[in-house]
Amino acid sequence: MKKTAAITAVGGYTPDYILDNQELMKMVDTTDEWITTRTGINERRILKGEGLGTSDIAVEAVKDLLNQRGIGPEEIDLLICATVTPDLVFPATANIICDKVGAVNAFGYDINAACSGFIFALTTAAKYVESGTHKKVVVVGADKMSSIVDYTDRTTCIIFGDGGGAVLLEENEDGLGIVDSIHKSDGSGKVFLHQKAGGSVKPASIQTVTDREHFVYQEGKSVFKFAVTNMADVSFEIMERNNLKGDDIAYLVPHQANKRIIDATAKRMGIGEEKVMLNIQRYGNTTNGTIPLCLWEWQDKLHKGDKIILAAFGGGFTWGSIYIKWALN
Ligand code: UT7
């Protein structure tokens, strides 16, 4: 049988500080009722502390993963980090994570595909394992969104939070693990969701800081429309091409951007809410962290052979879906 890449351990980390809707109501003109009914979010976690970045979230998740698998950091061959909030513009946050955890035999690099980054990275990582070139590959999805959120903008600050997770991929000879994936992107969506300054087109200047251009800019309604259609369509497409019906699926693991987008996706797939991993109410949208954090929290409820579908939509636009047969008990 063809070798597949299977998740053999999951780690996660969320910072201690809780930013709830009540606190946000003191910061911007909003209400708990508006936030919960429009997004499903009650609270998010924030990484507090001078000099701490995305790698500090990732390191905790990777240590948790290593601990669960019972291996040392020197056994990691490759570490890919999906993030939109790298510690620095360069070098890659993956390298910083490797250094901090002691993954001295690994090489690393980052992937930026906005909120779809984790699933894009997972598919990329799987190719190394399937081909046999690398045995133990870690995929991290982590973001310190509080570093690029404008806490005077009520349309974005209510959504995002900090957190991250990590999975270990190893080869499987029983057909378990990543079975299929579909990934898509459409750069014309850039206008609706981006960070205006800090890149090569508009490097940081006193003016860009004054104009608050180093924060997430989002035209929520437009993004919402594209997200609902595309996340549902791609999830349905992966089911169809693998002859899966709603009843066959143990869990949908959706990117946690808005509960209404998740509900629409589940409905299109014909699966009930009891089969949808949902923690948006506690963590908000942690961008690359959402999907691995769900896997981390639900891993004890999953059984070997369970069919699960990961689905994401994000800035870029980027979107996609992955079909996995769970390999752990
Ligand atoms: O993860 C990456 C991809 N991102 C997404 O998938 C996010 C997709 N978009 C969304 O989740 C939603 O569009 C938001 C949650 C961002 C906004 O919800 P919405 O239902 O689309 O609201 P809206 O932007 O259409 O705004 C409706 C009204 C506006 O007031 P008027 O113009 O009707 O008077 C807004 O000014 O709600 C107002 N509003 C707020 N009111 C209270 C916007 N934000 C807030 C707020 N509190 N925080």
Residues whose N, C-alpha, C, O or C-beta is under 5 A from the ligand:
A	BS01	UT7	D29 T30 T31 W34 R38 T39 C115 R154 T155 I158 G220 K221 V223 F224 A227 A257 N258 F313 G314 G315
